[in-house]
C-alpha cells in the first residue's frame, strides 16, 4: 500500500516537472507557426489553469489505475488493520465491563499463571494484581487460605483443562471465614489449543450462613419432635393416669398422695417444656 502511494506521488511530481520544463518549448513551437497564434494567445492567458488541469488529470488517472491494480496483500493489510482496531475497541469495552462487575474475575495463562484480575476480586481478598501477577493459581488459593482438599482438586482439574464449578471455604482479612463459588472455564484459540483459564468467583457467604441456619434449625426441630414424642409424653401420660386414679380415691390420704404425684409429674413436664423453649430461642438467635 505504501509503495503504490509513493508511485502516485512520484508520478504527480514528475508530471508537474515535465509541464514546467516543456511549457517554454511548446510555446516557442506554437509561436513559430502563424496559424497557431490564436492558440498561443489563449494558452498564455490560462497557463496556470492549464497546468492545474493537466496535473489533476494525471493524478486522477494514476489513482484509477492504482485502485485497479491494488495488490491483494495490500487489501488484506487494510482489512487486517481495521479488524485489529475493531477487536481492540471490543476488548477495551469488555475489559471495562468485567472490571466493574460485582463478580470477581481472574484470568490465567495456559500455565495457570495469573495475568489479570478485576477490582472486585482485589477488594475481596485484600491485595492487588501486582502481588498476584505471574503467580500460579495455587499461590492465589494459598493466599486466601482455601482448604487444602479443595485447593488440590482445583489444581488437578486446571491441569486437565476441565470445565467445573466448586465452592471454596476461604479466609481473608475478615474475622470470620468466607465462602466463594468458583466457575472455572478453559480458554481455547481457533485451533483448539488451550490458551488459559478464566475464573469467575461469587461471594456466597450469605447463602452459606442461611444454609447453616436452616440445617441447625432442622436439627433442632428433629430434637424437639423427639422430645415431644418421648420426654413430654411420659409425664403427660402420668398426669392423665393419676387424674383417673384420683377420681377413684375414697380417702383424703389417698387423694393427697395422688396430688403430690401429679405435682411431681407436672414439674417434670414443665422442665421438658422449658427445654423445648430454650432450644427454639437458641435456633432463632
C-alpha positions, 0 to 999 in steps of 0.5 A: 500500500505504501509503495503504490502511494509513493508511485502516485506521488512520484508520478504527480511530481514528475508530471508537474516537472515535465509541464514546467520544463516543456511549457517554454518549448511548446510555446516557442513551437506554437509561436513559430507557426502563424496559424497557431497564434490564436492558440498561443494567445489563449494558452498564455492567458490560462497557463496556470489553469492549464497546468492545474488541469493537466496535473489533476488529470494525471493524478486522477488517472494514476489513482484509477489505475492504482485502485485497479491494480491494488495488490491483494496483500495490500487489501488484506493489510487494510482489512487486517488493520481495521479488524485489529482496531475493531477487536481492540475497541471490543476488548477495551469495552469488555475489559471495562465491563468485567472490571466493574462487575460485582463478580470477581474475575481472574484470568490465567495463562495456559500455565495457570499463571495469573495475568489479570484480575478485576477490582472486585476480586482485589477488594475481596481478598485484600491485595492487588494484581501486582502481588498476584501477577505471574503467580500460579493459581495455587499461590492465589488459593494459598493466599486466601487460605482455601482448604487444602482438599479443595485447593488440590482438586482445583489444581488437578482439574486446571491441569486437565483443562476441565470445565467445573464449578466448586465452592471454596471455604476461604479466609481473608482479612475478615474475622470470620471465614468466607465462602466463594463459588468458583466457575472455572472455564478453559480458554481455547484459540481457533485451533483448539489449543488451550490458551488459559483459564478464566475464573469467575468467583461469587461471594456466597457467604450469605447463602452459606450462613442461611444454609447453616441456619436452616440445617441447625434449625432442622436439627433442632426441630428433629430434637424437639419432635423427639422430645415431644414424642418421648420426654413430654409424653411420659409425664403427660401420660402420668398426669392423665393416669393419676387424674383417673386414679384420683377420681377413684380415691375414697380417702383424703390420704389417698387423694393427697398422695395422688396430688403430690404425684401429679405435682411431681409429674407436672414439674417434670413436664414443665422442665421438658417444656422449658427445654423445648423453649430454650432450644427454639430461642437458641435456633432463632438467635 
